[in-house]
């Protein structure tokens, strides 16, 4: 789809070509630091306190218990094998489709 995702200091908006939709309530925290779309179309949103994934409307939150002690997300990228990489205060983490390491 051609949705535009916009993160800012107080939340997340999506523009669907007609209207802006506030999706902030789905986040681990409202301060958005990074947004990335993977090869499957999932949208990954990094925040001050964790990561949220939108998979075709289904939301999954990853917090410090999933990511490690410090979950401030600086950046998100996806490699050629569709693995999601995040940089955070506690280091670098990779998601293999089922778990973080």
N, C-alpha and C positions, 0 to 999 in steps of 0.2 A: 504494500500500500504506500501511499505518498504522504503519510502523516508526518508532521514536523514536531519533534520533541524539544521542549525548552525547559531547562533547569535553571533555577536561580536561588538566591539566598533564602527564600521563604517557600520553596515548593517546586512543583512540576506541572507544566501545562502541555497539552497536546493540541495542535491545530490540525483539524481533519479536512481542511480546504474550505470549510464553511464557518466553523465556530471554534473558539478556544474552550477546551475542557480541562478543568482543574482536577488533577489526579494526585494531589499532594497527600491525601489521607492514606494512600497505599504504600508510602515510603517508610523506611526504617527511621528516618529523620528528615526534616524538611529542607536542610541546607544541602543542595545538590552540588556535587563537585565534578562529576563526570557522567557522560552518557555514551553508550556504544551499542550498535546493533550487530548481532552475530549472523552467521551464514544461514541459520534456521529462521531468522526474522525475530528472534527474541531481543528485547530491549533491556539492557543492563544499566542501572542507575546507581552511581556511587554517591554516598553522603558522608557527613561528618562521623556518623555512627553506624556504618554498615552498607550493605548492598541490597538492592531490590531488583528482581527480574520480572518483566512482563512477558509472558508467553501466550500471545493471542488472547489477552484479556485476563488470564490467570496470573495472580501476583504471588511471588515467593520472596520472603525476606531472609537475608543472611546477616546475622549479627556477630558480635565478638565470640559467642560460643561456637559459631561455625567457622569463622575466619581467623581466630586467634585473639589474643588479649587486646590488641589495638586494632580497631576496625575503621579508622579514618581513611577513606579512599582518596587517593590522589589522581589515579589514572586507570583506565580500562582499555585493554586491547584484545583482539582476537587473532589467533595465529592461523596458518593455512590449513590446520587440522580442526579448526573451529573450537579450539580450546580457549577459554576465557582466562586472561591474565589480569591481575589487579596489583597495583602498587599501593602500599599502605604504610602507615607509620611503623608497623611491626615487620616490614619486609615485603617480599613478593609472594603472591599466591597464584595457583593455577587450579582451574575447575575442569575436571575430566568428563563432565556430564552427569556425575553422581556424587562426587565429593571434592572438597578443597584440600590442597596439600601445599 
